[in-house]
Amino acid sequence: MPVSDPIGDLLTRIRNANSAAHDSLEVDASKIKLDIIKILHEEGYLKSYEVLKGEPQDKIKVYLKYGARNREKVITTIKRISKPGLRIYAGRDKLPRVLRGLGIAILTTSQGVMTDRQARRLGIGGEVLAHIS
């Protein structure tokens, strides 16, 4: 059955695998999902990821990251903000700060998918996809 909100599905799968302390998960590949996963990896929320070629669709294997001692969760909160039924946009002067800058907001802008920090530096706004901390 097709998923009506692929970004929400991706975030939910990451949240569920993280709370069940799984080492990895697989999701169907798409450009925006890959962009979101790249950002999470660059920001230190994921250990790694790889694209698995397959028929009929490629998959992305995501390796979750945990703390060194007691496998503390690196991702504590992952929340979808803009949904298909209610889009949330933020102008360049109203970009959200997650946990006063300790977390990240992921935005889709005219220049691609990026964090709130990158958008603030470039002086652009966009659709707020998710908050991660």
Secondary structure, DSSP 8 states (H G I E B T S, - for coil): ---S-HHHHHHHHHHHHHHTT-SEEEEE--HHHHHHHHHHHHTTSEEEEEEE--SSS-EEEEEE-B-TTT--BS---EEE-SBTTB--EE-TTS---GGGGTSEEEEEETTEEEEHHHHHHHT--EEEEEEE-
